[in-house]
């Protein structure tokens, strides 16, 4: 039962981490691409220039997210493997000492001495490395992080987020571009802020306000920069 609970918590934690990463990736895609296209729009850019800048920003951002996530998760995976190898050596060199350590863990968790020993012995007999890895390290040896999955998920999330301002600025008539883009970005950032707050168990109000304010500030800065560039070079 204790092992099943541990696995359930590990799976839930991993799922929440993936969801948070996806939300953050989508949020980055929305804000960065919105900043790019509004900046080009402020410089009176043509539809072709907007499309080129938006697509370039989308591809560059998605690749940056993918590479960064791959490197980060690969480092985490290497650390997890090293910790598991160390734990396996300790189990090989001092099995009784490791059994005592596991017994102490369950005793400290509230089990009576005899029951704690029985639980530790049963889990050790079933899979000693898994038992110690989950209780001492918080690692499931059968569910190590996958850097390729993380990279693809981050790139996909960023791309989906980036498509919001890109389509919003490309599809409507020129006179509506800015207004439609701002509205679409505010809606997307409201959704991502609400989702991230709910995943973290926090109230959504402040998260949404911060998200939307940050996105509007980014668009205001890049749009002003585009307008100034058009004025200086015009």
C-alpha positions as CSV (number, residue, x, y, z in Angstrom):
1,X,0.0,0.0,0.0
2,X,2.8,2.5,0.9
3,X,4.5,1.8,-2.4
4,X,1.3,2.3,-4.3
5,X,0.7,5.6,-2.6
6,X,4.3,6.6,-3.4
7,X,3.9,5.8,-7.0
8,X,0.6,7.6,-7.2
9,X,2.1,10.8,-5.7
10,X,5.1,10.5,-8.1
11,X,2.9,10.2,-11.1
12,X,0.7,13.1,-10.0
13,X,3.7,15.3,-9.3
14,X,5.2,14.5,-12.8
15,X,1.9,15.2,-14.5
16,X,1.5,18.6,-12.7
17,X,5.1,19.5,-13.7
18,X,4.4,18.7,-17.3
19,X,1.2,20.7,-17.3
20,X,2.9,23.7,-15.7
21,X,5.8,23.5,-18.2
22,X,3.2,23.3,-21.1
23,X,1.3,26.4,-19.7
24,X,4.5,28.4,-19.3
25,X,5.7,27.4,-22.8
26,X,2.5,28.5,-24.3
27,X,2.6,31.7,-22.3
28,X,6.1,32.5,-23.6
29,X,4.9,31.8,-27.1
30,X,2.0,34.2,-26.8
31,X,4.1,37.1,-25.3
32,X,7.2,36.8,-27.3
33,X,5.5,36.4,-30.7
34,X,2.9,39.2,-29.8
35,X,5.8,41.5,-29.0
36,X,7.5,40.7,-32.4
37,X,4.4,41.2,-34.6
38,X,3.2,44.3,-32.8
39,X,6.7,45.8,-33.1
40,X,6.7,45.2,-36.8
41,X,3.1,46.5,-37.1
42,X,4.2,49.6,-35.3
43,X,6.9,50.1,-37.9
44,X,4.1,50.0,-40.6
45,X,5.3,46.6,-41.7
46,X,3.6,44.9,-44.7
47,X,1.7,41.7,-44.4
48,X,4.8,39.8,-45.8
49,X,7.0,41.4,-43.2
50,X,4.6,40.6,-40.4
51,X,4.4,37.0,-41.6
52,X,8.2,36.7,-41.9
53,X,8.9,38.2,-38.5
54,X,6.2,36.2,-36.8
55,X,7.2,32.8,-38.3
56,X,10.9,33.5,-37.6
57,X,10.0,34.3,-34.0
58,X,7.9,31.2,-33.7
59,X,10.6,28.9,-35.0
60,X,13.4,30.5,-33.1
61,X,11.4,30.5,-29.9
62,X,10.2,26.9,-30.3
63,X,13.8,25.7,-30.9
64,X,15.1,27.7,-28.0
65,X,12.5,26.2,-25.7
66,X,13.2,22.7,-27.0
67,X,17.0,22.9,-26.7
68,X,16.8,24.5,-23.2
69,X,14.3,21.9,-22.0
70,X,16.4,19.1,-23.4
71,X,19.6,20.3,-21.7
72,X,17.8,20.9,-18.4
73,X,16.0,17.6,-18.3
74,X,19.1,15.7,-19.5
75,X,21.0,17.1,-16.6
76,X,18.2,16.1,-14.2
77,X,18.1,12.6,-15.6
78,X,21.9,12.2,-15.3
79,X,21.6,13.3,-11.6
80,X,18.8,10.8,-11.0
81,X,20.8,8.0,-12.6
82,X,23.9,8.9,-10.5
83,X,21.8,8.9,-7.3
84,X,20.3,5.5,-8.2
85,X,23.7,4.0,-8.9
86,X,24.9,5.2,-5.5
87,X,21.9,3.8,-3.8
88,X,22.4,0.4,-5.6
89,X,26.1,0.3,-4.4
90,X,25.0,0.9,-0.8
91,X,22.4,-1.8,-1.1
92,X,25.1,-4.2,-2.4
93,X,27.7,-3.3,0.2
94,X,25.5,-3.0,3.3
95,X,22.1,-4.6,2.8
96,X,21.4,-4.8,6.5
97,X,22.3,-1.3,7.1
98,X,20.0,-0.1,4.3
99,X,17.2,-2.3,5.7
100,X,17.6,-0.6,9.1
101,X,17.5,2.8,7.3
102,X,14.3,1.9,5.6
103,X,12.8,0.6,8.8
104,X,13.7,3.9,10.6
105,X,12.0,5.8,7.8
106,X,8.7,4.0,8.3
107,X,9.0,4.2,12.1
108,X,9.5,7.9,11.8
109,X,6.4,8.0,9.6
110,X,4.3,6.7,12.4
111,X,4.4,2.9,12.1
112,X,5.1,0.8,15.2
113,X,8.6,-0.7,15.3
114,X,7.6,-4.3,14.4
115,X,5.3,-3.2,11.7
116,X,7.8,-0.8,10.3
117,X,10.3,-3.7,10.1
118,X,7.8,-5.9,8.3
119,X,7.0,-3.2,5.8
120,X,10.6,-2.5,5.1
121,X,11.5,-6.1,4.7
122,X,8.5,-6.8,2.4
123,X,9.4,-3.8,0.1
124,X,13.0,-4.7,0.1
125,X,12.2,-8.3,-0.9
126,X,10.0,-7.0,-3.7
127,X,12.3,-4.3,-5.1
128,X,15.0,-2.9,-2.8
129,X,16.2,-0.2,-5.1
130,X,12.7,1.1,-5.9
131,X,11.8,1.1,-2.2
132,X,14.9,3.1,-1.2
133,X,14.8,5.4,-4.2
134,X,11.2,6.4,-3.6
135,X,11.5,6.9,0.1
136,X,14.9,8.5,0.3
137,X,15.3,10.2,-3.1
138,X,11.7,10.7,-4.3
139,X,12.7,9.0,-7.5
140,X,10.8,6.2,-9.4
141,X,13.5,4.2,-11.2
142,X,10.9,3.1,-13.8
143,X,9.8,6.7,-14.5
144,X,12.9,8.8,-15.1
145,X,12.4,12.1,-16.9
146,X,12.7,11.9,-20.7
147,X,14.6,14.8,-22.2
148,X,13.1,14.2,-25.7
149,X,9.6,14.2,-24.5
150,X,10.3,17.4,-22.5
151,X,11.8,19.1,-25.6
152,X,9.0,18.2,-27.9
153,X,6.3,19.2,-25.4
154,X,8.0,22.6,-24.8
155,X,8.3,23.2,-28.5
156,X,4.7,22.2,-29.2
157,X,3.4,24.4,-26.3
158,X,5.4,27.4,-27.5
159,X,4.2,26.9,-31.1
160,X,0.6,26.7,-30.0
161,X,0.9,29.9,-28.0
162,X,2.8,31.7,-30.7
163,X,0.1,30.9,-33.3
164,X,-2.4,33.0,-31.3
165,X,-0.9,36.5,-32.0
166,X,0.5,35.4,-35.4
167,X,-3.0,34.4,-36.7
168,X,-4.6,37.4,-35.0
169,X,-2.3,39.9,-36.8
170,X,-2.4,38.1,-40.2
171,X,-6.1,37.3,-40.7
172,X,-8.0,40.5,-40.1
173,X,-7.9,43.6,-42.3
174,X,-5.0,46.0,-41.7
175,X,-7.1,48.5,-39.8
176,X,-8.2,45.8,-37.3
177,X,-4.8,44.1,-36.9
178,X,-3.7,45.8,-33.7
179,X,-7.1,45.6,-31.9
180,X,-7.7,42.0,-32.8
181,X,-4.1,41.0,-31.8
182,X,-4.4,42.7,-28.4
183,X,-7.8,41.1,-27.7
184,X,-6.6,37.7,-28.7
185,X,-3.4,38.0,-26.6
186,X,-5.4,39.2,-23.5
187,X,-7.7,36.3,-23.9
188,X,-4.9,33.8,-24.3
189,X,-2.9,35.2,-21.3
190,X,-6.1,35.2,-19.2
191,X,-6.5,31.5,-19.9
192,X,-2.9,30.6,-19.3
193,X,-2.7,32.7,-16.1
194,X,-5.9,31.1,-14.8
195,X,-4.7,27.6,-15.6
196,X,-1.2,28.1,-14.0
197,X,-2.9,29.4,-10.9
198,X,-5.3,26.5,-10.6
199,X,-2.5,24.0,-11.1
200,X,-0.5,25.6,-8.3
201,X,-3.5,25.8,-6.0
202,X,-3.4,29.6,-5.9
203,X,-6.1,32.2,-6.5
204,X,-6.4,33.1,-10.2
205,X,-7.0,36.8,-9.8
206,X,-3.4,38.0,-9.3
207,X,-2.0,35.4,-11.7
208,X,-4.3,36.6,-14.5
209,X,-3.6,40.2,-13.7
210,X,0.2,39.7,-13.7
211,X,0.0,37.7,-16.9
212,X,-2.1,40.2,-18.8
213,X,-0.2,43.2,-17.5
214,X,3.1,41.6,-18.6
215,X,1.8,40.8,-22.1
216,X,0.3,44.3,-22.6
217,X,3.6,45.9,-21.4
218,X,5.6,43.8,-23.8
219,X,3.3,44.7,-26.7
220,X,3.3,48.4,-25.7
221,X,7.1,48.5,-25.6
222,X,7.7,46.7,-28.9
223,X,4.9,48.7,-30.7
224,X,6.4,52.0,-29.4
225,X,9.8,50.9,-30.6
226,X,8.4,50.0,-34.0
227,X,6.6,53.4,-34.3
228,X,9.8,55.2,-33.3
229,X,11.9,53.2,-35.7
230,X,9.4,54.1,-38.5
231,X,9.6,57.7,-37.6
232,X,13.4,57.9,-37.5
233,X,13.9,56.0,-40.7
234,X,10.8,57.3,-42.5
